[in-house]
Each structure stands twice: as structure tokens, then as C-alpha cells.
Amino acid sequence: MPLSEFTANEWKHLTPARRVQQCHRMAEEARELAQAGPDEMRRAYEQLAQTWDQLADQIEKIIKANN
């Protein structure tokens, strides 16, 4: 399944560790889209990728804090 078809409903059923993986996968997809786009779109996709990675980092911190 292409990552862009991932739904919020599917997100609800992921474990925290799987959410981290999904965030990184979404970040990678955004980076790939950034490489193919014009400058304005490239910056937006790069920012989106960074946001996905930040979310993954926050989830990882919560996981570590709860263990």
C-alpha cells in the first residue's frame, strides 16, 4: 500500500512503536516528493518530512519514559 493511502483510522490501531515507524516512512515519502518538485513545493515537503520525524521523536520519548 502506498504510504499516501495510510488513514487516520489505521493510525489508531498501531502500537506506539509502529507509529514511530510509520512517521519515519511518511517522512521518507515526503523527502522523495521534495526531490521531484519545484522549489516552493520542495520546501513544503521538506518541512513536512521534518515534522513527521519530530513526531516520531516525541513518540519515542514517551515510549522510553513509560518503560
LINJOFEN-V931521 format. One record per residue. RES is the residue in one small letter. SS is DSSP state (a for helix, b for strand, c for the rest). PSI is psi in whole degrees, 0 to 359 (none if undefined). BURIAL is b if it has 16 or more other C-alpha atoms within 10 Angstrom, else e. Layout:
res = (RES RES)
ss = (SS SS)
psi = (PSI PSI)
burial = (BURIAL BURIAL)
This chain:
res = (m p l s e f t a n e w k h l t p a r r v q q c h r m a e e a r e l a q a g p d e m r r a y e q l a q t w d q l a d q i e k i i k a n n)
ss = (c c a a a c c a a a a a c c c a a a a a a a a a a a a a a a a a a a a a c c a a a a a a a a a a a a a a a a a a a a a a a a a a a c c)
psi = (128 143 327 347 2 135 162 326 320 322 318 335 1 146 162 319 320 328 321 313 317 320 314 323 319 322 317 319 319 321 320 319 326 322 332 354 167 167 312 317 323 313 319 316 323 320 319 316 317 320 319 317 323 320 317 317 318 318 318 320 320 318 312 322 333 358 none)
burial = (e e e e e e e e e e e e e e e b e e b b e b b b b b b b b b b e b b e e e e e e e b e b b b b b b b b b b b b b e e b b e e e e e e e)
